[in-house]
Amino acid sequence: SYRADGPPIVGREARRRAADAARDTIASVKRFMGRSSADPETKRLSPYRFAEGESGTVRFEVAGRTVTPVEVSAEILRTLKTRAEERLGTPVRQAVITVPAYFDDAQRQATKEAGRLAGLEVLRLLNEPTAAALAYGLDKRSEGTFAVYDLGGGTFDISILKLVEGLFEVKAVGGDSALGGDDFDRAVAEVLLAEMGRERDPRLVRQAIDAARAAKEALTARDSVEVEIAGFRRTLTRAELEAAMRPLIERTGPASRRALKDAGVEGKLDGVILVGGSTRVPAVRAYVRELFGLPPLADIDPDEVVALGAAVQADLLTAEKPQHDVLLLDVAPLSLGLETMGGLVEKLILRNTTIPTSATQEFTTFADGQTGMDIHVVQGERELVADSRSLARFRLSGIPALPAGLARVAVTFQVDADGILSVTAKEQLTGISQSITVKPSHGLTDEEIERMLLASLEHAEDDMAARLLIDARIEAQRILRAAEHQLESNGDLLDAEERAPIEQAMQSLRAAMESSDHRPIKDAIERLDHDSAEFAKRVMDRGIERALKGHTAAEFETGEMSEHAKKAYRALKDE
């Protein structure tokens, strides 16, 4: 909570002050991490005053100044750092910070920046459900497949984990970045405000939310509670509370079922671990039992289990002990790839791939004499760039001007343990390279995340058909270009009778390219390959003959032949 005449207040005192200074008190700030001010979801999240920031970033107007979500987070971390130092009696310089599993690159970068502003070296960003699994794995030595159902104040995360002694592997993740206990409080507050029938102002809304939260906590152990808001009084029952929260609780179902399907463990769970203060609500626990068909585990305080896991991870990273004692494997929540010819997405790192990870793939030039290549990094599950999220663009220049397909560029995607993506493109002949660390201007909204995942399922068949069609057309263009070049350069190897079927097959392929189905194009390509096979052999023989002219096999074996001639000789031996 910000004041005009003093430093910010953090914690319970700030919550108490919120009733009188609603617009100067920021709650659940991680919901705003990495978001754009233009994002309509930003305005829906709270009644705060917003100011325009650089690059469209969110800025809050509080107590006569503006602050960013990163600065708010830094204040919280700075306070935690101070309290830890007072308790431990020693300086605290390093930290493991937990984040929702659904945080994307922008939100993770913002969290690391907040840690830096607070004077901390961030050793690792750890997904909250993964931290919980680490805590349970150490304390219980559980083995099997578990769901970690994490419903906190601001976000919902679901993770499917394979636990074997010493190894925790996240098989799938999902969730909702704008669903949590704060939403439960607002839903109950809405019921109370509607009954009051008064004109709403920020102070009254904040009082209603505070009363709803207190009632929710009390009703975890009681059947009814008295609620009082600015002179309005009524009895709220647990049944009424659960009726108001039920639609929100049920929103956790689709993401949970999708994660089970992604992990391939539908109906094969050994247990469900509860994380987050909102899982104390009896209605949540009942729904979890109903959803998974298992009684949930809550041996460790759900408010403390994530912190315990983070402490264990910090100990592993800093203590003088073998690092193989506990191995933790996290996953990438969305696929990462780049744009190829025709607007297709070539995925290098698939969704739910264990991280840290890296992947390298070679790409070739498409046009003769091409000296540059645009690298467009995208995120999502769809097959076309138009349906994916653009993350970054850069250009690799200085590629040797060679015939199409000869220059080779190796593109490497590397995702570190914090989920941050680095991309490097390197031309293999010259060694020139360009790289970028992906820092999107703002994060995904919960609607965008949900839309991306659902759309990939709903449009899977159409996407694949479109991809096959584009692939076939690109292959046809390449083959036609090569055939035209060879007919022009080596047409003297054919007589008119031999040339006619090749030209006819080429014309048939051009016509097939107008089809909206990839199969006629593939058939036409096969026909052209068949009709031009003898011509291709003659062209190859001529090329090998020219390359070997003036050389013997002995020269190849002794290394006295040029590299070009060596390649031709190898091709001849293979033939």
ABEGO torsion letter per residue (X at the ends): XBBAABBBBBEAAAAAAAAABAAABBBGAAAABGBBAABAAAAAABABBBBBBBGGBBBBBBGGBBBBAAAAAAAAAAAAAAAAAAAAGBBBABBBBBBBAABBAAAAAAAAAAAAAAGBBBABBBBAAAAAAAAAAAAAGBBEBBBBBBBBAABBBBBBBBBBBGBBBBABBBEBABBBAAAAAAAAAAAAAAAAGBBBBAAAAAAAAAAAAAAAAAAAABABBBBBBGGBBBBBBAAAAAAAAAAAAAAAAAAAAAAAAAAGABGABAEBBBBEAAAABAAAAAAAAAAAGBBBBAABBAAAAAAAAAAAAAAAAABBBBAAABBBBBBBABBBBBBBBGGBBBBABBBGBBOBBBBBBBBBBABBGBABBBBBBBBEABABAAABBBABBBBBBGBBBBBBGABBBBBBBBBBAAGBBBBBBBBAAAGBBBBBBBBBABBBBAAAAAAAAAAAAAAAAAAAAAAAAAAAAAAAAAAAAAAAAAAAAAAAABBAAAAAAAAAAAAAAAAAAABABAAAAAAAAAAAAAAAAAAAAAAAAAAAAAAABGBBAAAAAAGABBAAAAAAAAAAAAX
